């Protein structure tokens, strides 16, 4: 299953359980597809960030599929209805993702190579999700902005500009002006 097919399946599954998820204490909610099989790919757990990333990767293609458009409509309805629960999950996930991202950057700093390792294309999804969650929260608190700026400064100091690190068909959804961290030199073919 390619990444966009996976994202579509993820969003359909998420629409079915989003309300239950938002009303629970669980931050990372395992998702299943039809017939109880687990989702594959890089997002098999429902979180606001994974949901936003799947939506961003699909872009306008999501509205072309009626069943996916219906799932997205249901997701938006639930997000509006349970806005405070949604934002609470966004804030909790932002903190978790920031810890994961900083841990990864600390490892990169110790390696001290201007060409990022092969797994960067996978791990940079944390930074993309941080951006998407920040947009959801409207205004990031000053301390979170500072943490993110420090992380970005660290990444800039240990990397070089390069080609888009994810699959070429995703590039149009992630412009370099906003997602500069997806355009760095890595030691691997594109992933995403």
Secondary structure, DSSP 8 states (H G I E B T S, - for coil): --HHHHHHHHHHHHHHHHHHHHTSS-SSEE-B-GGG-B--TT--EE-HHHHHHHHHHHGGGGGGSHHHHHHHHHHHHHHHHTHHHHHHHHHHHHHHHHHHHHHHHHHHHHH--SSB-TTHHHHTHHHHHHHHHHHHTSS--HHHHHHHHHHHHHHHHT--EEEESS-GGGGGGS-TTT-GGGEE-BSS----
